[in-house]
Amino acid sequence: MQFEKLSAGHGALTGVRTGRGRDLVILHSLLTDRHAFDPVLEALAAKFRVTLFNLPGFHGSEPAMTALLEAYIARIEDGFQEWGIESDAILLGNGFGGTLALAFALDHPERIGKLVLSDAAPGFPEQGKQAFTVMAEKVAAGGLGTIAEIAAKRVFSPKYLAAHPEKIEERKAVLLEINPKAFRDACAILVEADLVPLLHRLQKPTLVVCGEFDQATPPALNKLIAEKVSGAKYIELPGCGHCPPLEQPEEFLAAIKSFVGL
């Protein structure tokens, strides 16, 4: 596949683009990077002009100036503006990228046509917040390599990880490429995020997809979005973990097919 390298915000934001057609924008999770969508990218690029953002601290994107959700939303807006993304774009986010996609859709509904959220949360209960606090503290003390096993267990379902123990080292390699400050900032944002009171305002067609065994953003948090957003649809993928495009690519494509027009 051929990729166009992208830069926005005077170089603060990077991304890549491939394919032709209606715009499809992808925001990756905190514990993965844009390559988590590689297993589904060829199918998506056959139908859409796919733009994959590198979130702050990933693949050349600079860390945001502050650990605030608004700073991330502004960075995403830079990409939409400078990369000429059309107003009927489909915005797809996984994990942290899903929370960002939801926040962006609430702040800039005029920028998108449809929203696909994969294993995302509008906010976290105390137990979920504690997990991000612990990860941030471990990273501050010993670097991103120290959370490789935690990350693997949060990204993949237990059965999949048991069958693929090498995925722990794979997560470590990905994590070591992330800017540690940006990772801690993202954890802080997820601790503070509370989009639940705003969900009723979202008037865009919305699909929520979640893995049955997602330990990072469990089904209950995803179902909450579908319940609060008018007309939203929820699909649960049996046996899957936090990142369906990576763990169950064919099932993920089947889940979004009719909604996005694939």
Backbone hydrogen bonds in HBPLUS format (Angstrom, degrees):
<---DONOR---> <-ACCEPTOR-->    atom                        ^
c    i                          cat <-CA-CA->   ^        H-A-AA   ^      H-
h    n   atom  resd res      DA  || num        DHA   H-A  angle D-A-AA Bond
n    s   type  num  typ     dist DA aas  dist angle  dist       angle   num
A0004-GLU N   A0017-ARG O   2.83 MM  13  5.03 161.6  1.86 145.5 151.9     1
A0017-ARG N   A0004-GLU O   2.88 MM  13  5.03 137.7  2.07 135.9 148.3     2
A0006-LEU N   A0015-GLY O   2.81 MM   9  4.89 164.2  1.83 145.5 140.5     3
A0015-GLY N   A0006-LEU O   3.14 MM   9  4.89 142.4  2.29 127.3 124.3     4
A0008-ALA N   A0013-LEU O   2.86 MM   5  5.07 155.3  1.92 144.0 148.0     5
A0011-GLY N   A0008-ALA O   3.09 MM   3  5.26 123.5  2.42  98.9 113.0     6
A0013-LEU N   A0008-ALA O   3.02 MM   5  5.07 170.3  2.03 148.1 145.3     7
A0012-ALA N   A0009-GLY O   3.11 MM   3  5.12 162.6  2.14 104.8 110.1     8
A0062-GLU N   A0012-ALA O   2.76 MM  50  4.99 144.4  1.89 133.2 145.4     9
A0054-ASN N   A0014-THR O   2.97 MM  40  5.60 157.0  2.02 153.6 146.9    10
A0016-VAL N   A0052-LEU O   3.06 MM  36  5.40 152.0  2.14 141.3 149.5    11
A0052-LEU N   A0016-VAL O   2.86 MM  36  5.40 161.3  1.89 160.3 165.9    12
A0018-THR N   A0050-VAL O   2.94 MM  32  5.36 152.5  2.02 147.2 156.2    13
A0050-VAL N   A0018-THR O   2.75 MM  32  5.36 146.6  1.86 173.3 172.3    14
A0049-ARG N   A0022-ARG O   2.93 MM  27  5.72 159.2  1.98 129.7 136.6    15
A0090-ILE N   A0023-ASP O   2.92 MM  67  6.28 163.7  1.95 148.9 151.0    16
A0024-LEU N   A0049-ARG O   3.00 MM  25  5.98 159.7  2.04 144.1 141.9    17
A0051-THR N   A0024-LEU O   2.88 MM  27  6.25 160.7  1.92 156.2 162.0    18
A0025-VAL N   A0090-ILE O   2.81 MM  65  6.19 162.6  1.84 165.1 171.1    19
A0092-LEU N   A0025-VAL O   2.77 MM  67  5.97 170.0  1.78 170.4 174.0    20
A0026-ILE N   A0051-THR O   2.89 MM  25  6.22 161.1  1.92 159.8 162.0    21
A0053-PHE N   A0026-ILE O   3.11 MM  27  6.26 161.1  2.15 167.2 169.9    22
A0027-LEU N   A0092-LEU O   2.88 MM  65  6.31 151.7  1.96 155.2 163.4    23
A0094-ASN N   A0027-LEU O   3.05 MM  67  6.48 157.0  2.11 167.0 173.5    24
A0036-ALA N   A0033-ASP O   3.00 MM   3  5.86 171.6  2.01 128.4 131.0    25
A0037-PHE N   A0034-ARG O   3.11 MM   3  5.98 169.7  2.12 122.2 125.5    26
A0038-ASP N   A0035-HIS O   3.03 MM   3  5.07 166.6  2.05 107.6 111.3    27
A0040-VAL N   A0037-PHE O   3.10 MM   3  5.59 147.1  2.21 113.9 123.0    28
A0041-LEU N   A0037-PHE O   3.01 MM   4  5.87 116.8  2.42 147.1 164.2    29
A0041-LEU N   A0038-ASP O   3.27 MM   3  4.99 151.9  2.36  97.8 106.1    30
A0044-LEU N   A0040-VAL O   3.13 MM   4  6.34 157.0  2.19 150.0 156.9    31
A0045-ALA N   A0041-LEU O   2.79 MM   4  5.89 165.1  1.81 157.6 161.6    32
A0046-ALA N   A0042-GLU O   3.16 MM   4  6.25 128.7  2.43 138.1 149.3    33
A0047-LYS N   A0044-LEU O   3.08 MM   3  5.60 157.3  2.13 112.4 119.3    34
A0048-PHE N   A0044-LEU O   2.83 MM   4  5.88 155.3  1.89 155.5 163.9    35
A0058-PHE N   A0055-LEU O   2.92 MM   3  5.57 148.1  2.03 156.6 156.9    36
A0057-GLY N   A0061-SER O   2.79 MM   4  5.28 150.6  1.88 118.9 128.5    37
A0179-ASN N   A0057-GLY O   3.01 MM 122  4.73 157.1  2.07 132.4 139.4    38
A0061-SER N   A0058-PHE O   2.96 MM   3  5.43 170.1  1.96 129.7 130.7    39
A0071-ALA N   A0068-LEU O   3.04 MM   3  5.42 132.4  2.28 106.1 117.9    40
A0072-TYR N   A0069-LEU O   3.09 MM   3  5.29 123.4  2.43 101.4 115.1    41
A0073-ILE N   A0069-LEU O   2.99 MM   4  6.32 159.1  2.04 154.6 161.0    42
A0074-ALA N   A0070-GLU O   2.96 MM   4  6.13 155.8  2.02 144.4 150.6    43
A0075-ARG N   A0071-ALA O   3.15 MM   4  6.36 146.3  2.27 134.5 143.1    44
A0076-ILE N   A0072-TYR O   2.98 MM   4  6.31 157.2  2.03 152.2 157.8    45
A0077-GLU N   A0073-ILE O   2.91 MM   4  6.17 156.0  1.97 148.8 155.9    46
A0078-ASP N   A0074-ALA O   3.02 MM   4  6.31 146.2  2.14 141.5 149.9    47
A0079-GLY N   A0075-ARG O   3.27 MM   4  6.67 152.7  2.34 143.7 149.6    48
A0080-PHE N   A0076-ILE O   3.00 MM   4  6.40 162.1  2.03 155.4 159.7    49
A0081-GLN N   A0077-GLU O   2.95 MM   4  6.07 162.5  1.98 152.3 156.9    50
A0082-GLU N   A0078-ASP O   2.84 MM   4  5.92 174.4  1.84 158.6 159.9    51
A0083-TRP N   A0079-GLY O   2.92 MM   4  5.54 149.8  2.01 143.2 150.2    52
A0085-ILE N   A0080-PHE O   3.15 MM   5  5.06 154.6  2.21 144.3 149.8    53
A0084-GLY N   A0081-GLN O   3.45 MM   3  5.55 164.0  2.48 103.0 106.4    54
A0089-ALA N   A0086-GLU O   3.16 MM   3  5.63 146.2  2.28 122.0 122.1    55
A0113-GLY N   A0089-ALA O   2.70 MM  24  5.24 177.7  1.70 145.9 146.7    56
A0114-LYS N   A0089-ALA O   3.36 MM  25  6.73 159.2  2.41 137.7 139.7    57
A0091-LEU N   A0114-LYS O   2.98 MM  23  6.32 168.1  1.99 150.5 150.6    58
A0116-VAL N   A0091-LEU O   2.80 MM  25  6.10 168.4  1.82 159.4 160.4    59
A0093-GLY N   A0116-VAL O   3.01 MM  23  6.54 154.2  2.08 162.1 169.4    60
A0118-SER N   A0093-GLY O   2.83 MM  25  6.04 175.8  1.84 164.4 164.4    61
A0097-GLY N   A0094-ASN O   2.91 MM   3  4.91 125.3  2.21 145.0 132.0    62
A0095-GLY N   A0118-SER O   3.10 MM  23  6.62 149.9  2.19 159.3 167.3    63
A0095-GLY N   A0119-ASP O   3.12 MM  24  5.34 127.6  2.41 109.6 122.4    64
A0098-GLY N   A0095-GLY O   2.81 MM   3  4.95 129.0  2.08  98.6 113.5    65
A0099-THR N   A0095-GLY O   3.06 MM   4  6.57 148.2  2.16 149.9 158.6    66
A0100-LEU N   A0096-PHE O   2.94 MM   4  6.26 159.0  1.98 151.3 157.3    67
A0101-ALA N   A0097-GLY O   2.83 MM   4  5.95 150.7  1.91 137.1 145.8    68
A0102-LEU N   A0098-GLY O   2.91 MM   4  6.08 157.2  1.96 146.2 151.8    69
A0103-ALA N   A0099-THR O   2.98 MM   4  6.21 162.3  2.01 147.4 152.2    70
A0104-PHE N   A0100-LEU O   2.80 MM   4  5.97 157.5  1.85 150.6 157.2    71
A0105-ALA N   A0101-ALA O   2.90 MM   4  6.06 158.7  1.95 147.0 152.7    72
A0106-LEU N   A0102-LEU O   3.05 MM   4  6.28 147.3  2.16 144.4 153.1    73
A0107-ASP N   A0103-ALA O   2.99 MM   4  6.22 151.8  2.07 145.4 153.0    74
A0108-HIS N   A0104-PHE O   2.69 MM   4  5.67 155.0  1.75 155.4 162.4    75
A0111-ARG N   A0108-HIS O   2.96 MM   3  5.55 166.0  1.98 121.2 125.9    76
A0115-LEU N   A0205-PRO O   2.95 MM  90  6.27 158.3  2.00 163.8 169.5    77
A0207-LEU N   A0115-LEU O   2.92 MM  92  6.38 156.6  1.98 157.9 165.6    78
A0117-LEU N   A0207-LEU O   2.83 MM  90  6.21 167.5  1.85 167.1 171.0    79
A0209-VAL N   A0117-LEU O   2.81 MM  92  6.18 163.9  1.83 161.0 166.5    80
A0119-ASP N   A0209-VAL O   2.79 MM  90  6.23 152.6  1.87 161.7 167.9    81
A0195-LEU N   A0122-PRO O   2.66 MM  73  4.85 178.2  1.66 157.7 157.3    82
A0128-GLY N   A0125-PRO O   3.03 MM   3  5.37 118.0  2.43 106.7 121.3    83
A0129-LYS N   A0125-PRO O   2.99 MM   4  6.30 158.3  2.04 156.5 163.5    84
A0130-GLN N   A0126-GLU O   2.91 MM   4  6.10 154.3  1.98 149.5 156.2    85
A0131-ALA N   A0127-GLN O   3.24 MM   4  6.53 146.2  2.36 140.8 148.5    86
A0133-THR N   A0129-LYS O   3.03 MM   4  6.35 154.2  2.10 149.3 157.3    87
A0134-VAL N   A0130-GLN O   2.88 MM   4  6.10 160.4  1.92 153.5 157.9    88
A0135-MET N   A0131-ALA O   3.05 MM   4  6.27 162.9  2.08 145.4 149.9    89
A0136-ALA N   A0132-PHE O   2.96 MM   4  6.11 162.7  1.99 147.3 152.1    90
A0137-GLU N   A0133-THR O   2.99 MM   4  6.20 154.8  2.05 146.5 153.3    91
A0138-LYS N   A0134-VAL O   2.94 MM   4  6.19 157.3  2.00 152.5 158.5    92
A0139-VAL N   A0135-MET O   2.95 MM   4  6.17 159.3  2.00 151.6 157.2    93
A0140-ALA N   A0136-ALA O   2.95 MM   4  6.14 156.4  2.01 145.2 151.9    94
A0141-ALA N   A0137-GLU O   3.02 MM   4  6.18 146.5  2.14 142.5 151.1    95
A0142-GLY N   A0138-LYS O   2.82 MM   4  5.90 161.9  1.85 153.8 158.6    96
A0143-GLY N   A0139-VAL O   2.83 MM   4  4.24 146.9  1.94 119.8 124.5    97
A0146-THR N   A0143-GLY O   3.25 MM   3  5.99 160.2  2.29 117.5 122.4    98
A0147-ILE N   A0144-LEU O   3.24 MM   3  5.86 166.4  2.26 116.8 120.5    99
A0148-ALA N   A0145-GLY O   3.43 MM   3  5.51 164.2  2.46 111.5 110.5   100
A0151-ALA N   A0147-ILE O   2.77 MM   4  5.90 162.6  1.80 156.1 161.4   101
A0152-ALA N   A0148-ALA O   2.95 MM   4  6.18 160.6  1.99 148.9 153.7   102
A0153-LYS N   A0149-GLU O   3.05 MM   4  6.24 159.5  2.09 148.7 153.7   103
A0154-ARG N   A0150-ILE O   3.02 MM   4  6.26 136.3  2.22 142.6 154.8   104
A0154-ARG N   A0151-ALA O   3.08 MM   3  5.06 127.9  2.36  94.6 108.8   105
A0155-VAL N   A0151-ALA O   2.84 MM   4  6.04 141.8  1.99 150.3 161.4   106
A0156-PHE N   A0152-ALA O   2.99 MM   4  5.96 172.2  2.00 152.8 154.8   107
A0242-HIS N   A0155-VAL O   2.88 MM  87  4.79 125.7  2.18 119.5 135.2   108
A0161-LEU N   A0157-SER O   2.99 MM   4  6.19 165.5  2.01 162.1 166.2   109
A0162-ALA N   A0158-PRO O   2.95 MM   4  6.08 152.6  2.02 146.6 154.1   110
A0163-ALA N   A0159-LYS O   3.14 MM   4  6.36 146.3  2.26 141.3 149.5   111
A0164-HIS N   A0160-TYR O   2.94 MM   4  6.11 125.1  2.25 137.2 152.7   112
A0167-LYS N   A0164-HIS O   3.00 MM   3  5.84 169.7  2.01 126.1 129.2   113
A0168-ILE N   A0165-PRO O   3.22 MM   3  6.06 170.4  2.23 120.9 123.3   114
A0170-GLU N   A0166-GLU O   3.18 MM   4  6.49 151.4  2.26 142.5 151.2   115
A0171-ARG N   A0167-LYS O   2.87 MM   4  6.04 152.0  1.95 140.9 146.9   116
A0172-LYS N   A0168-ILE O   3.02 MM   4  6.32 154.6  2.09 144.5 151.8   117
A0173-ALA N   A0169-GLU O   2.99 MM   4  6.27 156.5  2.04 148.2 153.0   118
A0174-VAL N   A0170-GLU O   3.16 MM   4  6.46 155.6  2.22 145.4 151.5   119
A0175-LEU N   A0171-ARG O   2.81 MM   4  6.03 168.0  1.82 158.8 162.3   120
A0176-LEU N   A0172-LYS O   2.95 MM   4  6.09 155.3  2.02 151.4 157.0   121
A0177-GLU N   A0174-VAL O   3.08 MM   3  5.52 155.6  2.14 110.7 118.3   122
A0178-ILE N   A0175-LEU O   2.98 MM   3  5.39 165.4  2.00 115.8 120.6   123
A0183-PHE N   A0179-ASN O   3.04 MM   4  6.37 152.8  2.11 154.0 162.6   124
A0184-ARG N   A0180-PRO O   3.01 MM   4  6.30 163.9  2.04 151.9 155.3   125
A0185-ASP N   A0181-LYS O   2.85 MM   4  6.08 157.0  1.90 151.0 158.2   126
A0186-ALA N   A0182-ALA O   2.93 MM   4  6.12 156.2  1.99 145.5 151.4   127
A0187-CYS N   A0183-PHE O   3.01 MM   4  6.33 155.7  2.07 149.3 155.9   128
A0188-ALA N   A0184-ARG O   2.98 MM   4  6.26 155.2  2.04 147.4 153.9   129
A0189-ILE N   A0185-ASP O   2.93 MM   4  6.27 151.6  2.01 148.6 156.6   130
A0190-LEU N   A0186-ALA O   2.98 MM   4  6.25 158.6  2.03 151.1 156.3   131
A0191-VAL N   A0187-CYS O   2.99 MM   4  6.25 145.0  2.12 145.2 154.8   132
A0192-GLU N   A0188-ALA O   3.15 MM   4  6.37 150.0  2.24 143.4 150.6   133
A0193-ALA N   A0189-ILE O   2.83 MM   4  5.84 134.9  2.03 148.1 160.8   134
A0198-LEU N   A0195-LEU O   2.93 MM   3  5.39 148.6  2.03 114.8 124.8   135
A0199-LEU N   A0196-VAL O   3.21 MM   3  5.40 157.4  2.26 110.3 116.7   136
A0201-ARG N   A0198-LEU O   2.94 MM   3  5.66 159.0  1.98 124.0 130.6   137
A0202-LEU N   A0199-LEU O   3.14 MM   3  5.63 155.2  2.20 114.2 120.7   138
A0233-LYS N   A0206-THR O   3.06 MM  27  6.53 156.0  2.12 151.4 157.0   139
A0208-VAL N   A0233-LYS O   2.77 MM  25  6.07 165.7  1.79 166.3 171.4   140
A0235-ILE N   A0208-VAL O   2.82 MM  27  6.27 154.9  1.89 162.1 169.3   141
A0210-CYS N   A0235-ILE O   2.96 MM  25  6.47 151.2  2.04 156.0 164.2   142
A0237-LEU N   A0210-CYS O   2.81 MM  27  6.09 158.9  1.85 147.8 154.5   143
A0214-ASP N   A0211-GLY O   3.24 MM   3  5.26 158.8  2.29 116.3 113.0   144
A0212-GLU N   A0237-LEU O   2.98 MM  25  5.66 164.2  2.00 147.8 142.7   145
A0213-PHE N   A0240-CYS O   2.73 MM  27  5.59 150.1  1.82 161.2 169.1   146
A0221-LEU N   A0218-PRO O   2.98 MM   3  5.77 136.9  2.17 125.3 134.3   147
A0222-ASN N   A0219-PRO O   3.04 MM   3  5.07 117.0  2.45  98.3 114.2   148
A0223-LYS N   A0219-PRO O   2.77 MM   4  5.97 163.3  1.80 164.3 169.3   149
A0224-LEU N   A0220-ALA O   3.12 MM   4  6.21 140.8  2.28 134.5 143.9   150
A0225-ILE N   A0222-ASN O   3.11 MM   3  5.40 125.4  2.42 102.2 114.6   151
A0226-ALA N   A0222-ASN O   3.29 MM   4  6.72 162.2  2.33 149.4 153.1   152
A0227-GLU N   A0223-LYS O   2.85 MM   4  6.08 145.6  1.96 149.3 159.3   153
A0228-LYS N   A0224-LEU O   3.06 MM   4  6.17 148.6  2.16 144.5 151.8   154
A0229-VAL N   A0225-ILE O   2.92 MM   4  5.95 152.1  2.00 159.9 165.7   155
A0232-ALA N   A0229-VAL O   3.13 MM   3  5.57 167.8  2.14 134.2 134.4   156
A0240-CYS N   A0237-LEU O   3.32 MM   3  5.78 161.4  2.36 136.6 135.0   157
A0246-LEU N   A0243-CYS O   2.98 MM   3  5.60 142.1  2.13 119.7 129.9   158
A0247-GLU N   A0243-CYS O   3.03 MM   4  6.19 162.1  2.06 153.6 159.4   159
A0248-GLN N   A0244-PRO O   2.74 MM   4  4.93 148.0  1.84 131.9 143.0   160
A0252-PHE N   A0248-GLN O   2.88 MM   4  6.06 153.1  1.96 156.2 165.0   161
A0253-LEU N   A0249-PRO O   2.97 MM   4  6.18 163.3  2.00 151.9 155.4   162
A0254-ALA N   A0250-GLU O   3.02 MM   4  6.22 155.3  2.08 143.8 150.8   163
A0255-ALA N   A0251-GLU O   2.96 MM   4  6.13 145.4  2.08 140.2 149.4   164
A0255-ALA N   A0252-PHE O   3.10 MM   3  5.04 118.4  2.49  92.5 107.7   165
A0256-ILE N   A0252-PHE O   3.15 MM   4  6.47 147.1  2.27 150.3 157.7   166
A0257-LYS N   A0253-LEU O   2.97 MM   4  5.74 126.3  2.27 142.9 155.9   167
A0260-VAL N   A0256-ILE O   3.01 MM   4  6.08 168.5  2.03 172.2 173.1   168
A0261-GLY N   A0257-LYS O   2.95 MM   4  5.76 133.8  2.17 143.1 155.8   169
A0262-LEU N   A0257-LYS O   2.91 MM   5  4.77 162.0  1.95 141.5 144.3   170
